[in-house]
Amino acid sequence: MSPRKKGPRRRPTRAGARPTAAPSPTPERVAWWKRPVTWLLTIVIGAVGAWLGAVVLGTLNQWKSADELAEALAGKGPLVVLDVRHIPYPQEGARGFVYPAGSDLSKLDASTSGDPATDLAAVDLGRSTWEITLVGTRDDAVEVVDMRSVLVAPCTPPLTGIREPNESQGASEKIVLVTRVDQPNPRMLVESTTDDASSRPFFADNKISLPKGEKNVVQVRALSEKMHCRWRLELQYLADGRRQTMTVSAPGDKPFEVTGAADDAAYSWVYLNPINDCVSKDGSRKGRFRITGAEYALMVRAGRSCPY
């Protein structure tokens, strides 16, 4: 007789007792980003953010149009100044320059070209000429309707450093806007070969139209007879249906500058124009011949172009 296999022993169940159910497995934890409450919060936050963005944009648009806002963010307005350039020797010639009294004379003796205002900190004598390049950025043309010079401080007596006079060499074919910065309430006039005082203000009958992306070069000349003046250029223009203002300065955000003529004897040195081909006391000829202010005053009073 083979032995019987023994199975697990069962405990007897008492009469009337219910069998005990097996414990249910513990449910797995759901990741936070999968929970319905997270989805709900994301939807609510997104809706609030969109609403706030619309409110902020709507508020900004009350101050600026969409084009203006885009340009403000890009750092550009309806009118852009592309370039401001000093013209040291315009076609009709400069009246001359005044260098600081402490200028290195060896550099002045060697300098025969370039821009004295840039290279040697000279100031234009009598008149200062600048070319300003403007461009509009609107689909509708921007219109410059006025320009005027604005002094940064009251004019002062003329500079008396080292003078380099130059004679005029003819008339310019360009339209030059001229302003007398040493006079009260100066206006922009069209340069006249006869009498600037009789010229009609340019912007009384004209305006400068700037279609989108089109460059326009404006030549401006500041005159001063007896005073040293520092100034900036104020432009008034029409864009987006309203008048706006822009201030233009020399490179480096410096004011433009021009000085009137001082008494001839007040200059420490005066450089004579090489075209006069002057001869020194010893009979030699020099490309750049200089004399004292006192000698220059005597030469002018005698009506001569050379001192000896």
TORFILUM-193936 format. One record per residue (C-alpha): residue in one letter; x, y, z; residue number from 1. Coordinates in nm, 2 decimals, decimal comma. Layout:
BEGIN
SITE residu     xx     yy     zz num
SITE      a      X      Y      Z NUM
...
This chain:
BEGIN
SITE residu     xx     yy     zz num
SITE      m   0,00   0,00   0,00   1
SITE      s   0,16   0,33  -0,12   2
SITE      p   0,18   0,61   0,12   3
SITE      r  -0,08   0,90   0,08   4
SITE      k   0,03   1,24   0,00   5
SITE      k  -0,05   1,48   0,26   6
SITE      g  -0,21   1,81   0,15   7
SITE      p  -0,25   2,13   0,36   8
SITE      r  -0,45   2,09   0,66   9
SITE      r  -0,78   2,29   0,67  10
SITE      r  -0,90   2,42   0,99  11
SITE      p  -1,26   2,33   1,06  12
SITE      t  -1,51   2,60   1,03  13
SITE      r  -1,74   2,66   1,31  14
SITE      a  -2,10   2,65   1,24  15
SITE      g  -2,24   2,99   1,15  16
SITE      a  -1,90   3,16   1,09  17
SITE      r  -1,82   3,34   0,76  18
SITE      p  -1,50   3,27   0,58  19
SITE      t  -1,25   3,55   0,60  20
SITE      a  -1,19   3,73   0,26  21
SITE      a  -0,83   3,77   0,13  22
SITE      p  -0,69   4,13   0,17  23
SITE      s  -0,72   4,35  -0,15  24
SITE      p  -0,39   4,47  -0,31  25
SITE      t  -0,27   4,83  -0,23  26
SITE      p  -0,35   5,06  -0,53  27
SITE      e  -0,05   5,21  -0,72  28
SITE      r   0,02   5,58  -0,67  29
SITE      v  -0,04   5,80  -0,98  30
SITE      a   0,23   6,05  -1,09  31
SITE      w   0,14   6,42  -1,00  32
SITE      w   0,15   6,53  -1,36  33
SITE      k  -0,10   6,27  -1,45  34
SITE      r  -0,36   6,37  -1,19  35
SITE      p  -0,68   6,54  -1,31  36
SITE      v  -0,63   6,82  -1,06  37
SITE      t  -0,30   6,91  -1,22  38
SITE      w  -0,47   6,93  -1,57  39
SITE      l  -0,73   7,15  -1,42  40
SITE      l  -0,48   7,39  -1,26  41
SITE      t  -0,28   7,41  -1,59  42
SITE      i  -0,59   7,51  -1,78  43
SITE      v  -0,69   7,77  -1,53  44
SITE      i  -0,33   7,92  -1,51  45
SITE      g  -0,31   7,93  -1,89  46
SITE      a  -0,64   8,10  -1,92  47
SITE      v  -0,54   8,36  -1,65  48
SITE      g  -0,21   8,42  -1,83  49
SITE      a  -0,37   8,48  -2,16  50
SITE      w  -0,62   8,72  -2,01  51
SITE      l  -0,34   8,92  -1,84  52
SITE      g  -0,14   8,93  -2,16  53
SITE      a  -0,45   9,06  -2,35  54
SITE      v  -0,50   9,32  -2,08  55
SITE      v  -0,14   9,44  -2,08  56
SITE      l  -0,13   9,45  -2,46  57
SITE      g  -0,45   9,64  -2,48  58
SITE      t  -0,32   9,89  -2,23  59
SITE      l   0,00   9,94  -2,43  60
SITE      n  -0,20   9,98  -2,75  61
SITE      q  -0,39  10,27  -2,59  62
SITE      w  -0,06  10,46  -2,59  63
SITE      k   0,10  10,33  -2,91  64
SITE      s  -0,02  10,18  -3,23  65
SITE      a   0,09   9,83  -3,32  66
SITE      d   0,35   9,97  -3,56  67
SITE      e   0,48  10,21  -3,30  68
SITE      l   0,50   9,94  -3,04  69
SITE      a   0,70   9,72  -3,27  70
SITE      e   0,93  10,00  -3,35  71
SITE      a   0,98  10,10  -2,99  72
SITE      l   1,07   9,75  -2,90  73
SITE      a   1,32   9,74  -3,20  74
SITE      g   1,46  10,08  -3,09  75
SITE      k   1,35  10,26  -3,41  76
SITE      g   1,09  10,53  -3,45  77
SITE      p   0,92  10,67  -3,77  78
SITE      l   1,23  10,88  -3,85  79
SITE      v   1,58  10,74  -3,83  80
SITE      v   1,91  10,94  -3,85  81
SITE      l   2,15  10,71  -4,05  82
SITE      d   2,45  10,94  -4,05  83
SITE      v   2,57  11,28  -3,93  84
SITE      r   2,89  11,39  -4,11  85
SITE      h   3,10  11,70  -4,08  86
SITE      i   3,20  11,87  -4,41  87
SITE      p   3,53  12,04  -4,34  88
SITE      y   3,59  12,18  -4,69  89
SITE      p   3,25  12,22  -4,87  90
SITE      q   3,25  12,31  -5,24  91
SITE      e   3,24  12,68  -5,17  92
SITE      g   3,53  12,65  -4,92  93
SITE      a   3,54  12,68  -4,54  94
SITE      r   3,61  13,02  -4,38  95
SITE      g   3,87  12,86  -4,16  96
SITE      f   3,93  12,69  -3,83  97
SITE      v   4,03  12,78  -3,48  98
SITE      y   4,25  12,52  -3,29  99
SITE      p   4,28  12,51  -2,91 100
SITE      a   4,56  12,74  -2,79 101
SITE      g   4,76  12,45  -2,66 102
SITE      s   4,76  12,25  -2,98 103
SITE      d   5,08  12,07  -3,09 104
SITE      l   5,22  12,30  -3,36 105
SITE      s   5,42  12,02  -3,51 106
SITE      k   5,10  11,83  -3,58 107
SITE      l   4,94  12,15  -3,73 108
SITE      d   5,25  12,21  -3,95 109
SITE      a   5,23  11,85  -4,08 110
SITE      s   4,85  11,84  -4,13 111
SITE      t   4,74  11,94  -4,48 112
SITE      s   4,43  11,72  -4,53 113
SITE      g   4,16  11,53  -4,34 114
SITE      d   3,91  11,69  -4,11 115
SITE      p   4,07  11,94  -3,86 116
SITE      a   3,76  11,92  -3,64 117
SITE      t   3,80  11,54  -3,60 118
SITE      d   4,18  11,51  -3,62 119
SITE      l   4,29  11,81  -3,41 120
SITE      a   3,97  11,93  -3,22 121
SITE      a   3,94  12,24  -3,44 122
SITE      v   3,62  12,45  -3,44 123
SITE      d   3,47  12,59  -3,76 124
SITE      l   3,53  12,96  -3,81 125
SITE      g   3,23  13,16  -3,92 126
SITE      r   3,03  12,87  -4,06 127
SITE      s   3,00  12,50  -3,99 128
SITE      t   2,86  12,26  -4,25 129
SITE      w   2,71  11,92  -4,18 130
SITE      e   2,53  11,65  -4,39 131
SITE      i   2,25  11,46  -4,21 132
SITE      t   2,11  11,14  -4,37 133
SITE      l   1,75  11,07  -4,28 134
SITE      v   1,52  10,77  -4,36 135
SITE      g   1,16  10,71  -4,29 136
SITE      t   1,03  10,37  -4,16 137
SITE      r   0,66  10,41  -4,22 138
SITE      d   0,46  10,27  -4,51 139
SITE      d   0,32  10,63  -4,54 140
SITE      a   0,59  10,89  -4,60 141
SITE      v   0,72  11,07  -4,30 142
SITE      e   0,73  11,45  -4,36 143
SITE      v   0,98  11,68  -4,20 144
SITE      v   0,80  12,01  -4,16 145
SITE      d   1,05  12,22  -3,96 146
SITE      m   1,41  12,24  -3,84 147
SITE      r   1,57  12,48  -3,60 148
SITE      s   1,89  12,51  -3,41 149
SITE      v   1,87  12,50  -3,03 150
SITE      l   2,15  12,64  -2,82 151
SITE      v   2,28  12,42  -2,54 152
SITE      a   2,39  12,74  -2,35 153
SITE      p   2,41  13,11  -2,43 154
SITE      c   2,68  13,19  -2,69 155
SITE      t   3,01  13,32  -2,55 156
SITE      p   3,29  13,54  -2,69 157
SITE      p   3,48  13,39  -2,99 158
SITE      l   3,77  13,14  -2,95 159
SITE      t   4,12  13,29  -2,97 160
SITE      g   4,35  12,99  -3,01 161
SITE      i   4,54  12,92  -3,33 162
SITE      r   4,36  13,04  -3,65 163
SITE      e   4,37  12,89  -3,99 164
SITE      p   4,18  13,11  -4,24 165
SITE      n   4,05  12,98  -4,58 166
SITE      e   3,91  13,17  -4,87 167
SITE      s   3,58  13,08  -5,04 168
SITE      q   3,62  12,90  -5,37 169
SITE      g   3,28  12,94  -5,53 170
SITE      a   2,92  12,85  -5,48 171
SITE      s   2,77  12,51  -5,40 172
SITE      e   2,52  12,35  -5,64 173
SITE      k   2,34  12,18  -5,35 174
SITE      i   2,05  12,33  -5,16 175
SITE      v   2,20  12,43  -4,83 176
SITE      l   1,98  12,52  -4,53 177
SITE      v   2,14  12,80  -4,34 178
SITE      t   2,08  12,92  -3,98 179
SITE      r   2,24  13,20  -3,79 180
SITE      v   2,29  13,05  -3,45 181
SITE      d   2,42  13,37  -3,29 182
SITE      q   2,09  13,55  -3,36 183
SITE      p   1,77  13,52  -3,15 184
SITE      n   1,51  13,28  -3,29 185
SITE      p   1,71  13,16  -3,59 186
SITE      r   1,52  13,01  -3,88 187
SITE      m   1,63  12,77  -4,16 188
SITE      l   1,69  12,97  -4,48 189
SITE      v   1,79  12,87  -4,82 190
SITE      e   2,14  12,99  -4,88 191
SITE      s   2,15  13,30  -5,10 192
SITE      t   2,44  13,43  -5,30 193
SITE      t   2,32  13,79  -5,23 194
SITE      d   2,17  13,84  -4,89 195
SITE      d   2,07  13,56  -4,64 196
SITE      a   1,86  13,81  -4,44 197
SITE      s   1,63  13,85  -4,74 198
SITE      s   1,57  13,48  -4,79 199
SITE      r   1,24  13,33  -4,70 200
SITE      p   1,24  13,05  -4,44 201
SITE      f   1,26  12,72  -4,62 202
SITE      f   0,99  12,54  -4,42 203
SITE      a   0,74  12,83  -4,48 204
SITE      d   0,68  12,68  -4,83 205
SITE      n   0,85  12,34  -4,83 206
SITE      k   0,87  12,01  -4,65 207
SITE      i   1,10  11,71  -4,68 208
SITE      s   0,91  11,39  -4,76 209
SITE      l   1,07  11,06  -4,66 210
SITE      p   0,91  10,75  -4,81 211
SITE      k   0,98  10,42  -4,64 212
SITE      g   1,34  10,31  -4,67 213
SITE      e   1,44  10,60  -4,89 214
SITE      k   1,75  10,80  -4,78 215
SITE      n   1,75  11,18  -4,79 216
SITE      v   2,06  11,39  -4,73 217
SITE      v   2,01  11,73  -4,58 218
SITE      q   2,30  11,98  -4,57 219
SITE      v   2,28  12,23  -4,28 220
SITE      r   2,51  12,53  -4,23 221
SITE      a   2,54  12,72  -3,91 222
SITE      l   2,67  13,08  -3,92 223
SITE      s   2,82  13,30  -3,65 224
SITE      e   2,99  13,63  -3,69 225
SITE      k   3,11  13,73  -3,35 226
SITE      m   3,02  13,46  -3,10 227
SITE      h   3,12  13,10  -3,00 228
SITE      c   2,80  12,89  -3,01 229
SITE      r   2,72  12,53  -2,93 230
SITE      w   2,39  12,39  -3,05 231
SITE      r   2,18  12,09  -3,15 232
SITE      l   1,93  12,05  -3,44 233
SITE      e   1,56  11,99  -3,36 234
SITE      l   1,35  11,83  -3,63 235
SITE      q   0,97  11,84  -3,63 236
SITE      y   0,80  11,58  -3,85 237
SITE      l   0,45  11,43  -3,92 238
SITE      a   0,40  11,06  -3,87 239
SITE      d   0,09  10,86  -3,78 240
SITE      g  -0,12  11,17  -3,81 241
SITE      r   0,06  11,38  -3,54 242
SITE      r   0,35  11,61  -3,51 243
SITE      q   0,66  11,47  -3,34 244
SITE      t   1,01  11,60  -3,24 245
SITE      m   1,36  11,46  -3,28 246
SITE      t   1,69  11,61  -3,16 247
SITE      v   2,00  11,55  -3,37 248
SITE      s   2,35  11,59  -3,23 249
SITE      a   2,71  11,56  -3,36 250
SITE      p   2,88  11,22  -3,34 251
SITE      g   2,93  11,10  -2,99 252
SITE      d   2,62  11,29  -2,88 253
SITE      k   2,81  11,61  -2,87 254
SITE      p   2,66  11,95  -2,97 255
SITE      f   2,75  12,11  -3,30 256
SITE      e   3,00  12,40  -3,26 257
SITE      v   3,09  12,72  -3,45 258
SITE      t   3,29  13,03  -3,35 259
SITE      g   3,28  13,38  -3,48 260
SITE      a   3,60  13,57  -3,56 261
SITE      a   3,80  13,74  -3,28 262
SITE      d   4,02  14,04  -3,33 263
SITE      d   4,30  13,95  -3,56 264
SITE      a   4,57  14,03  -3,30 265
SITE      a   4,40  13,81  -3,04 266
SITE      y   4,52  13,48  -3,19 267
SITE      s   4,84  13,33  -3,07 268
SITE      w   4,93  13,20  -3,42 269
SITE      v   4,77  13,23  -3,77 270
SITE      y   4,83  12,98  -4,05 271
SITE      l   4,83  13,14  -4,40 272
SITE      n   4,66  12,98  -4,69 273
SITE      p   4,92  12,79  -4,91 274
SITE      i   4,77  12,92  -5,23 275
SITE      n   4,91  13,27  -5,14 276
SITE      d   5,26  13,12  -5,18 277
SITE      c   5,40  13,35  -4,91 278
SITE      v   5,78  13,39  -4,86 279
SITE      s   5,93  13,40  -4,51 280
SITE      k   6,18  13,67  -4,40 281
SITE      d   6,48  13,46  -4,51 282
SITE      g   6,33  13,42  -4,86 283
SITE      s   6,22  13,05  -4,82 284
SITE      r   5,88  12,92  -4,92 285
SITE      k   5,68  12,68  -4,69 286
SITE      g   5,37  12,49  -4,76 287
SITE      r   5,21  12,60  -4,43 288
SITE      f   5,34  12,94  -4,33 289
SITE      r   5,24  13,07  -3,98 290
SITE      i   5,28  13,41  -3,82 291
SITE      t   5,17  13,57  -3,49 292
SITE      g   4,83  13,72  -3,45 293
SITE      a   5,00  14,06  -3,42 294
SITE      e   5,17  14,01  -3,76 295
SITE      y   4,85  13,89  -3,91 296
SITE      a   4,67  14,20  -3,79 297
SITE      l   4,93  14,43  -3,95 298
SITE      m   4,91  14,23  -4,28 299
SITE      v   4,53  14,26  -4,29 300
SITE      r   4,54  14,64  -4,22 301
SITE      a   4,79  14,68  -4,50 302
SITE      g   4,56  14,49  -4,74 303
SITE      r   4,83  14,23  -4,81 304
SITE      s   4,79  13,85  -4,85 305
SITE      c   5,14  13,79  -4,72 306
SITE      p   5,33  13,95  -4,44 307
SITE      y   5,66  14,02  -4,62 308
